[in-house]
Amino acid sequence: MTNRYETVFILTPVLSEDQTKEAVKKIKDLIKTGRGKVHHEESWGMRKLAYPIQKKSTGFYHLIEFEADPAFVAKLETEYRRDERVIRFLTTKMDKHHLAFAERKRNKQKETVETANA
């Protein structure tokens, strides 16, 4: 039985763009090798942190929405802890209301982009 999850992680700001992409690819590959399926991902870019973490005040935020077995989440979070590029992470299980909200939000963003390009 699989569940839908949403994970947000913050990467250290000292990484280059290529290093950031490689770190995100590593997480996505880990999900895929754990027999999970990535449904959606967003890069939120560099943002200011609410409070300093490891003497850093900014970080690269990234969101991945995926489907996997419940036991896999523990493996994913262990990998986050081992990776020195990840300074914070949060993984939550998505219920039906959360899924509906995420879908509406994505559709609204698509409409905004389409009207801006028209």
DRENMI-31502 format. One record per residue: residue in one letter; x, y, z of N, C-alpha, C in turn. Coordinates in steps of 0.05 Angstrom, whole numbers, padded with zeros to 5 digits, always signed. Each point is the difference from the previous one (the first is absolute). Example, Ala and Ser with C-alpha at 12.3 -4.5 7.8 and 13.67 -1.06 7.14 Angstrom:
A+00264-00114+00156-00018+00024+00000+00018+00024+00000S-00007+00021-00014+00016+00024+00001-00015+00022+00014
This chain:
M+00017-00024+00000-00017+00024+00000+00018+00025+00000T-00006+00018-00017+00016+00025-00002-00017+00024+00008N+00014+00020+00010-00013+00025+00008+00014+00023-00016R-00014+00023-00001+00012+00023-00012+00013+00017+00021Y+00023+00010-00006+00015+00017+00019+00010+00025-00014E+00006+00020+00017+00011+00025-00010+00024+00005+00018T+00023+00004-00013+00024+00006+00015+00012+00027-00009V+00007+00016+00020+00013+00025-00006+00027-00001+00014F+00021+00007-00015+00027+00000+00012+00014+00025-00007I+00019+00008+00017+00015+00025-00004+00029-00008-00003L+00012+00009-00022+00028-00006-00006+00017+00024+00008T+00024-00005+00008+00019+00021+00008+00004+00021-00022P+00002+00025+00006+00002+00021-00021+00028+00002-00013V+00020-00015+00010+00026+00002-00012+00004-00017-00025L-00021-00015-00008+00001-00017-00023-00003+00016-00026S+00012-00010-00021-00004+00012-00027-00027-00011-00011E-00008+00011-00022-00025-00009-00012+00002-00030-00008D+00022-00008-00011+00004-00028-00008+00000-00018+00024Q+00013+00008+00022+00000-00016+00024-00028-00003+00012T-00016+00022-00002-00027-00001+00010-00017-00020-00017K+00003+00001-00026-00015-00018-00018+00008-00029+00005E+00026-00004+00005+00010-00027+00006-00012-00011+00026A-00002+00017+00021-00011-00008+00025-00029-00007-00003V-00015+00015-00015-00029-00005-00005-00003-00026-00016K+00017-00004-00020-00001-00024-00016+00006-00025+00017K+00018+00003+00019+00007-00022+00018-00025-00008+00017I-00015+00019+00010-00024-00005+00015-00021-00013-00017K-00004+00010-00024-00020-00011-00019+00007-00029-00007D+00026-00005-00005+00009-00027-00007-00004-00019+00023L+00004+00010+00025-00004-00016+00023-00030-00008+00002I-00018+00018-00005-00028-00006+00000-00007-00021-00021K+00011+00003-00024-00005-00019-00021+00011-00027+00005T+00024-00002+00012+00012-00026+00006-00015-00013+00023G-00013+00016+00017-00016-00011+00022-00028-00008-00009R-00004-00004-00026-00025-00006-00013-00022+00021+00005G+00009+00025+00002-00019+00022+00002-00004+00013-00027K-00019+00018-00001-00006+00015-00025-00002+00029+00006V+00016+00016-00013-00001+00029+00003-00023+00011-00016H-00019+00015+00013-00023+00011-00014+00004+00029-00008H+00015+00015+00017+00003+00029-00005+00024+00009+00015E+00014+00020-00011+00022+00013+00015+00000+00030-00007E+00010+00015+00020+00002+00029-00004+00026+00009+00013S+00014+00018-00014+00023+00012+00012-00009+00028+00008W+00002+00006+00026-00008+00026+00010+00023+00020+00000G+00024-00009-00007+00023+00018-00002+00011+00007+00028M+00018+00019+00000+00013+00009+00025-00019+00018+00015R-00004-00006+00025-00017+00016+00018+00013+00005+00026K-00009+00021+00013+00010+00006+00027-00012-00019+00020L+00016-00010+00018-00009-00018+00021-00013+00017+00023A-00019-00012+00014-00013+00013+00023+00020+00006+00022Y+00020-00018+00003+00020+00003+00020+00026-00014-00010P+00023+00009+00009+00025-00012-00010+00002-00030+00006I+00009-00015-00019+00005-00029+00003+00029-00004-00008Q+00016-00012+00017+00029-00004-00005+00013+00025-00010K-00006+00023+00013+00011+00026-00006-00007+00009-00029K-00021-00010-00011-00009+00008-00027-00027+00013+00002S-00005+00021-00015-00025+00015+00001-00017-00004-00025T+00010-00014-00020-00015-00006-00024+00004-00029-00008G-00017-00010-00018+00003-00027-00010-00017-00005-00025F+00006-00020-00015-00015-00008-00024-00022-00019+00009Y-00025+00008-00005-00024-00016+00007-00008-00016-00024H-00008-00025+00005-00010-00017-00021-00023-00018+00011L-00021-00004-00015-00023-00016+00007-00002-00023-00019I-00005-00024+00010-00006-00024-00017-00024-00013+00011E-00019-00006-00018-00025-00015+00007+00004-00027-00012F-00002-00021+00017+00005-00027-00010-00018-00021+00013E+00000-00024-00011-00016-00022+00010+00020-00022+00007A-00003-00012+00024+00019-00021+00008-00013-00016+00024D+00014-00021+00007-00008-00016+00023+00007+00016+00025P-00016-00004+00021+00005+00015+00025+00028-00006+00012A+00010-00024-00003+00027-00006+00011+00022+00015-00015F-00005+00008-00024+00021+00015-00016+00005+00027+00012V-00019+00013+00012+00004+00027+00011+00023+00001+00020A+00002-00021+00017+00021-00001+00019+00028-00001-00014K+00001-00015-00022+00025-00002-00015+00007+00027-00013L-00020+00013-00010+00004+00027-00012+00010+00020+00020E-00012+00000+00024+00009+00019+00020+00027-00007+00011T+00007-00025+00001+00028-00008+00007+00020+00011-00020E-00008-00001-00025+00018+00010-00021+00002+00030+00002Y-00021+00015+00007+00001+00028+00004+00020+00007+00022R-00001-00016+00022+00018+00005+00023+00029-00005-00007R+00005-00019-00018+00028-00007-00008+00011+00020-00020D-00016+00014-00015+00009+00018-00021+00006+00028+00013E+00025+00008+00000+00007+00025+00012-00010+00024-00015R-00010-00003-00024-00011+00022-00016-00028+00008+00010V-00014-00019+00013-00027+00005+00009+00001+00011+00029I-00010+00024+00004+00001+00012+00027-00027-00003+00015R-00022-00004-00014-00026-00005+00012-00017-00016-00019F-00020-00015+00011-00018-00015-00017-00026-00005+00015L-00022-00004-00014-00025-00007+00012-00015-00017-00021T-00010-00023+00009-00015-00018-00017-00027-00004+00013T-00022+00004-00015-00027-00003+00011-00016-00018-00018K-00018-00016+00012-00018-00017-00015-00023+00018-00009M-00008-00004-00025-00021+00017-00012-00027-00015+00002D-00020+00013+00013-00027-00012+00000-00015+00011-00024K-00026-00008-00003-00015+00008-00023-00003+00030-00002H-00002+00014+00022-00003+00029+00000+00026+00014-00009H+00022-00011+00010+00026+00011-00008+00005-00004-00030L-00007-00024-00010+00003-00006-00029-00017+00020-00017A-00025+00004+00009-00018+00018-00015+00011+00028+00000F+00010+00009+00023+00011+00027+00002+00025+00003-00019A+00018-00020+00001+00024+00001-00017-00008+00001-00030E-00020-00016-00007-00009+00000-00028-00011+00027-00009R-00017+00012+00018-00012+00026-00007+00022+00021-00002K+00020-00001+00017+00022+00019+00000+00016-00002-00026R+00005-00025-00009+00015-00004-00025-00016+00010-00024N-00026-00005+00000-00017+00009-00022-00001+00030-00001K-00002+00013+00023-00001+00029+00001+00026+00012-00011Q+00023-00013+00007+00026+00010-00010+00002-00003-00030K-00011-00022-00011+00001-00005-00029-00017+00022-00014E-00023+00006+00011-00018+00020-00012+00014+00028+00000T+00014+00006+00022+00013+00026+00002+00023+00002-00021V+00015-00022-00003+00021+00000-00020-00011+00002-00028E-00022-00015-00006-00012+00001-00027-00011+00027-00007T-00013+00014+00019-00010+00027-00006+00022+00020-00002A+00022-00004+00014+00023+00019-00002+00013-00004-00028N+00000-00024-00010+00013-00005-00026-00018+00007-00024A-00026+00003+00005-00019+00005-00022+00001+00029-00009
